[in-house]
């Protein structure tokens, strides 16, 4: 059950920050929540990219763990 929840969380993180990165590329001034860091466009885009990668890795890892336990086909 915990790997199912982690897979959902990872997919949600990936989806939200991918959408934020696309929004940032279209409108450079719309930095969203990550804009609180300051640092400008490049830092904000880099943080979005890192968080997308974290979401992808978390989703893949949790899917692999669930598959190893026999919960996936």
C-alpha positions as CSV (number, residue, x, y, z in Angstrom):
1,X,0.0,0.0,0.0
2,X,2.8,2.5,0.8
3,X,4.3,2.0,-2.7
4,X,1.0,2.8,-4.2
5,X,0.8,6.0,-2.3
6,X,4.4,6.9,-3.1
7,X,3.7,6.3,-6.8
8,X,0.7,8.6,-6.7
9,X,2.7,11.3,-4.8
10,X,5.5,11.0,-7.3
11,X,3.2,11.3,-10.3
12,X,1.5,14.3,-8.8
13,X,4.8,16.1,-8.1
14,X,5.9,15.4,-11.6
15,X,2.6,16.7,-13.1
16,X,2.5,19.8,-11.0
17,X,6.1,20.9,-11.6
18,X,6.0,20.0,-15.3
19,X,3.0,22.3,-15.7
20,X,4.8,25.0,-13.7
21,X,7.9,24.7,-15.9
22,X,5.8,25.0,-19.1
23,X,3.9,28.0,-17.6
24,X,7.3,29.6,-16.7
25,X,8.6,29.1,-20.3
26,X,5.5,30.8,-21.7
27,X,5.3,33.6,-19.2
28,X,8.7,34.4,-17.5
29,X,7.1,36.5,-14.9
30,X,4.7,33.9,-13.6
31,X,7.1,32.0,-11.3
32,X,4.4,30.5,-9.1
33,X,5.2,29.0,-5.7
34,X,8.9,28.3,-6.5
35,X,9.3,32.0,-7.3
36,X,9.5,32.7,-3.5
37,X,13.1,31.5,-3.7
38,X,14.1,34.6,-5.7
39,X,17.1,34.1,-8.0
40,X,15.3,34.8,-11.2
41,X,14.2,32.8,-14.2
42,X,17.1,30.4,-14.5
43,X,17.0,29.3,-10.9
44,X,13.3,28.9,-10.9
45,X,13.4,26.8,-14.1
46,X,16.2,24.7,-12.7
47,X,14.2,24.0,-9.5
48,X,11.2,23.0,-11.6
49,X,13.4,20.7,-13.5
50,X,14.9,19.1,-10.4
51,X,11.5,18.6,-8.9
52,X,10.1,17.0,-12.1
53,X,13.1,14.6,-12.0
54,X,12.4,13.8,-8.3
55,X,8.8,13.0,-9.2
56,X,9.9,10.7,-12.1
57,X,12.4,8.9,-9.9
58,X,10.0,8.5,-7.0
59,X,7.3,7.1,-9.3
60,X,9.6,4.7,-11.1
61,X,11.2,3.5,-7.8
62,X,7.9,2.9,-6.1
63,X,6.6,1.1,-9.1
64,X,9.7,-1.1,-9.2
65,X,9.4,-1.9,-5.5
66,X,5.7,-2.8,-5.9
67,X,6.5,-5.0,-8.9
68,X,9.2,-6.8,-6.9
69,X,6.7,-7.6,-4.2
70,X,4.4,-9.1,-6.8
71,X,1.8,-6.3,-6.8
72,X,2.3,-5.4,-10.5
73,X,1.9,-7.5,-13.5
